[in-house]
Amino acid sequence: MSGMPQPPRQLDSRIEIVTPENIAFHYVVAGPFRRLPAYIIDCLICTTVLVGSLIGISFAFGSAGMFAIGFGIWLLIAFAVSWFYFGLFETFWNGQTPGKRMMGLRVLSVTGQPINAMQAILRNILRAVDAMPVLGSVAIGIPLYMVALLAAAANSRYQRLGDLAAGTMVVVERRSKLRGLSQLSHPDVVRLALDLPRSLAVNRGMAQALSLYVARRDRIAPARRYEIARTLSEPLAERFGLPRDINPDLMLCALYYRTFIADTAGSAVLSPESEAAEMAAAEVSVR
Amino acid sequence: MKVAQLLERRKVRWSELEAMCRELENGHSRRLGAVGVLRFASAYRSACADLALADAYQLPPHTVQYLHDLVGRAHNQLYRSRLFQWQTWAHEMFRRVPTMILFDRAAWLAFVIFWGIFFASMALAYSSREFSLEVIGEEAMETYQRNFSQPIAGRSFEDSSMMGGFYVYNNASIGLQCFAAGLLLGVGGLFITVSNALQLGAVFGFIFTTPSRGNFIEFVTAHGPFELTAIVLSAGAGMRLGFAIVDTNGLSRMASLRKAVDRAMPTAAAAVVLFFLAAVIEGFLSPSDAPYAVKAGVAMLSTAMLVFYIVVLGLRGRIVDAD
């Protein structure tokens, strides 16, 4: 076995975090093209603040005849905004800037812990390197972020140089909705489910396959369902002593019902009529 | 127990946790109250437990996915970013930073490179006009000469504040860029340091050949010590980052860089503070009509402060560490 190539630990952009509660959960790290919209939003906010404050200061100080003082103050604001906007927001907003919050991104340490102030400031000062090369002047230029792209392409967490130095990564904070189990209470399904052997034990892989199949069968055409389900249902039908020409879709739904919903008819959850109608229609077309 | 019943039972707890996450994400932690926070912690732990047992419960994959997302969300609300710790920062600034600067070879290297090239360029520009033309350019040379042709007459408070703001913006930005560029294996920082030293040295050398030299010296004396030290420090801090990637001292490159960050960041922060001080002096004192003795006094005082900060505090910090 030693000659066999080891499978890479991480193939997609998912990474595993182990919490202090000793639970491992998954994050999706955000690639360059998820981060770009957030960056553009932040840039727009910065520009608005700078232009807005310049106009405000011009009116406030200009009317008092002290425009030069106001401009000096504005330059201080410009310095603070251009170097510390990202860093301070990420410090006080728990790893998010307004743009990142809108796009559902968050900066975390590579260990999955929150970042501290030093990491937040550092990764954003080093942005100056990541942004290279800059088209136009340094003050008003378009950063191309080629260095950041190269660095992100070279590691599995899409970290740019600032991230690498600060030990941080950007993750997607997904907010999925809890979807309940698929409601299967067509009389045929329930009847077949109760006909299956009492001693039926479904292992983990089978349970996964069943729930993936049932969650997606709504989006699969009946003939295709038949084709997909047959590989699993034929050997099972043989083992349970059921007729070989049993509808494979029905068979898998019944197994799902037994595994996830109920052992007995009494505890079945009633489903809307449309579901039953659709089931019936599907069966007709399969036959 | 069947999954359907289990889900039915757990769903309440999960959606409660989800609602609390939403409150916390919007910054309404007060609205939860003490009891709410306790409930949040326990709801989070039970969601963790459900996720851990997801396989044993044979939860369907999309429910597991939901739990991963929910636990991740709650995790980020429970463990929050640590803010500035002012006490440790004071300790950093007055104990660790001076010691690190004093015994940091990268800072000394930046010091030697900067001043070496500065004086070499100054000598060349003083002796040959072609060199100045090459480095500074004719247009800039004329501007410098014109700007310092009149004795410094002082400037209004307004103009001083504007220029103070400009110096912070411009000089501190250059310093931070110099620091950031150091990350490119030290070469980027080296390049900026060398080009800065060349330019500055040439301007000094060139001005000395003109009658404007007296006014020029009077202008640059007061803020020179802080500003030039700041540029050397930020370049040194940047190079520390870059060199750490090349010379890893037996660590992995990433670990070596991480370790260097710990040393370089406080130094860069000290440089930014120095840039601020220099900008205030450059904005207000340098162009004022105060007698030269005052400006020279400020220069000496700031040099003494720098020596005290780096050498005295640096050595003391080392003695304290040795204990």
Boltz contact constraints between the chains, C-beta under 6 A:
constraints:
  - contact:
      token1: [A, 19]
      token2: [B, 75]
      max_distance: 6.0
  - contact:
      token1: [A, 21]
      token2: [B, 48]
      max_distance: 6.0
  - contact:
      token1: [A, 23]
      token2: [B, 48]
      max_distance: 6.0
  - contact:
      token1: [A, 23]
      token2: [B, 51]
      max_distance: 6.0
  - contact:
      token1: [A, 23]
      token2: [B, 52]
      max_distance: 6.0
  - contact:
      token1: [A, 25]
      token2: [B, 68]
      max_distance: 6.0
  - contact:
      token1: [A, 25]
      token2: [B, 71]
      max_distance: 6.0
  - contact:
      token1: [A, 25]
      token2: [B, 72]
      max_distance: 6.0
  - contact:
      token1: [A, 26]
      token2: [B, 68]
      max_distance: 6.0
  - contact:
      token1: [A, 27]
      token2: [B, 72]
      max_distance: 6.0
  - contact:
      token1: [A, 66]
      token2: [B, 158]
      max_distance: 6.0
  - contact:
      token1: [A, 68]
      token2: [B, 158]
      max_distance: 6.0
  - contact:
      token1: [A, 68]
      token2: [B, 159]
      max_distance: 6.0
  - contact:
      token1: [A, 68]
      token2: [B, 162]
      max_distance: 6.0
  - contact:
      token1: [A, 69]
      token2: [B, 158]
      max_distance: 6.0
  - contact:
      token1: [A, 69]
      token2: [B, 161]
      max_distance: 6.0
  - contact:
      token1: [A, 71]
      token2: [B, 162]
      max_distance: 6.0
  - contact:
      token1: [A, 72]
      token2: [B, 161]
      max_distance: 6.0
  - contact:
      token1: [A, 72]
      token2: [B, 162]
      max_distance: 6.0
  - contact:
      token1: [A, 72]
      token2: [B, 164]
      max_distance: 6.0
  - contact:
      token1: [A, 72]
      token2: [B, 165]
      max_distance: 6.0
  - contact:
      token1: [A, 75]
      token2: [B, 165]
      max_distance: 6.0
  - contact:
      token1: [A, 75]
      token2: [B, 166]
      max_distance: 6.0
  - contact:
      token1: [A, 75]
      token2: [B, 169]
      max_distance: 6.0
  - contact:
      token1: [A, 76]
      token2: [B, 165]
      max_distance: 6.0
  - contact:
      token1: [A, 76]
      token2: [B, 168]
      max_distance: 6.0
  - contact:
      token1: [A, 78]
      token2: [B, 169]
      max_distance: 6.0
  - contact:
      token1: [A, 79]
      token2: [B, 168]
      max_distance: 6.0
  - contact:
      token1: [A, 79]
      token2: [B, 169]
      max_distance: 6.0
  - contact:
      token1: [A, 83]
      token2: [B, 176]
      max_distance: 6.0
  - contact:
      token1: [A, 91]
      token2: [B, 81]
      max_distance: 6.0
  - contact:
      token1: [A, 94]
      token2: [B, 80]
      max_distance: 6.0
  - contact:
      token1: [A, 94]
      token2: [B, 81]
      max_distance: 6.0
  - contact:
      token1: [A, 95]
      token2: [B, 81]
      max_distance: 6.0
  - contact:
      token1: [A, 113]
      token2: [B, 79]
      max_distance: 6.0
  - contact:
      token1: [A, 114]
      token2: [B, 79]
      max_distance: 6.0
  - contact:
      token1: [A, 114]
      token2: [B, 80]
      max_distance: 6.0
  - contact:
      token1: [A, 114]
      token2: [B, 81]
      max_distance: 6.0
  - contact:
      token1: [A, 115]
      token2: [B, 81]
      max_distance: 6.0
  - contact:
      token1: [A, 116]
      token2: [B, 82]
      max_distance: 6.0
  - contact:
      token1: [A, 117]
      token2: [B, 83]
      max_distance: 6.0
  - contact:
      token1: [A, 117]
      token2: [B, 84]
      max_distance: 6.0
  - contact:
      token1: [A, 118]
      token2: [B, 265]
      max_distance: 6.0
  - contact:
      token1: [A, 122]
      token2: [B, 265]
      max_distance: 6.0
  - contact:
      token1: [A, 125]
      token2: [B, 176]
      max_distance: 6.0
  - contact:
      token1: [A, 125]
      token2: [B, 180]
      max_distance: 6.0
  - contact:
      token1: [A, 126]
      token2: [B, 180]
      max_distance: 6.0
  - contact:
      token1: [A, 126]
      token2: [B, 183]
      max_distance: 6.0
  - contact:
      token1: [A, 128]
      token2: [B, 177]
      max_distance: 6.0
  - contact:
      token1: [A, 128]
      token2: [B, 180]
      max_distance: 6.0
  - contact:
      token1: [A, 129]
      token2: [B, 180]
      max_distance: 6.0
  - contact:
      token1: [A, 129]
      token2: [B, 183]
      max_distance: 6.0
  - contact:
      token1: [A, 161]
      token2: [B, 183]
      max_distance: 6.0
  - contact:
      token1: [A, 165]
      token2: [B, 257]
      max_distance: 6.0
  - contact:
      token1: [A, 165]
      token2: [B, 261]
      max_distance: 6.0
  - contact:
      token1: [A, 167]
      token2: [B, 258]
      max_distance: 6.0
  - contact:
      token1: [A, 173]
      token2: [B, 73]
      max_distance: 6.0
  - contact:
      token1: [A, 174]
      token2: [B, 69]
      max_distance: 6.0
  - contact:
      token1: [A, 176]
      token2: [B, 66]
      max_distance: 6.0
  - contact:
      token1: [A, 176]
      token2: [B, 69]
      max_distance: 6.0
  - contact:
      token1: [A, 178]
      token2: [B, 66]
      max_distance: 6.0
  - contact:
      token1: [A, 179]
      token2: [B, 62]
      max_distance: 6.0
  - contact:
      token1: [A, 181]
      token2: [B, 4]
      max_distance: 6.0
  - contact:
      token1: [A, 207]
      token2: [B, 58]
      max_distance: 6.0
  - contact:
      token1: [A, 208]
      token2: [B, 61]
      max_distance: 6.0
  - contact:
      token1: [A, 211]
      token2: [B, 60]
      max_distance: 6.0
  - contact:
      token1: [A, 260]
      token2: [B, 3]
      max_distance: 6.0
  - contact:
      token1: [A, 260]
      token2: [B, 4]
      max_distance: 6.0
  - contact:
      token1: [A, 261]
      token2: [B, 4]
      max_distance: 6.0
  - contact:
      token1: [A, 262]
      token2: [B, 2]
      max_distance: 6.0
